[in-house]
Amino acid sequence: MAENSLSLVLRSGDATASAAALLASQLRSGDTILLHGTIGAGKTHFARAIVQSLLTAPEDVPSPTFTLVQTYQTRFGPLWHSDLYRIGAMDEIEELGLLDAFDVAICLVEWPDRLGTLCPASALNIWLEDGTNEDERKLTATWVDTRWDPKMTCWTKL
């Protein structure tokens, strides 16, 4: 399968949250988003905006840096938000139950490089990078699974 890609320049934190919310409206169980970027690149901000836009009632959405996984019940089913930064071994990932969640939940994974060969091939990869000012981000999305093709049209509204 050929890799598809799309790039956006998000000029503010609000623009980043808006892009996340637009994508969130397209997500369903079995969709996995792998969030790449350095510390402070906006991965958690992007994930938090997805989670908050899918909740049926407002709720605090903490970073899962220390808990490793936060789960939510959303209007489109279960959502798992994981931060694998502190993972040291593959068996820790298996203990989290994340591999099973890939099939039955919407999954947002920060630091997906820790997954190694366990990365789902059908995932949407999103890279966030610093832009030209403090609040600006460059977002690049790549995917090979054709299920993402219609979902990615959501950003034509930006």
Helices and strands as residue ranges (DSSP letters): E 4-10, H 13-24, E 32-36, H 43-54, E 69-74, E 77-83, H 90-96, H 98-104, E 106-110, G 112-118, E 124-130, E 137-143, H 148-151, G 152-157
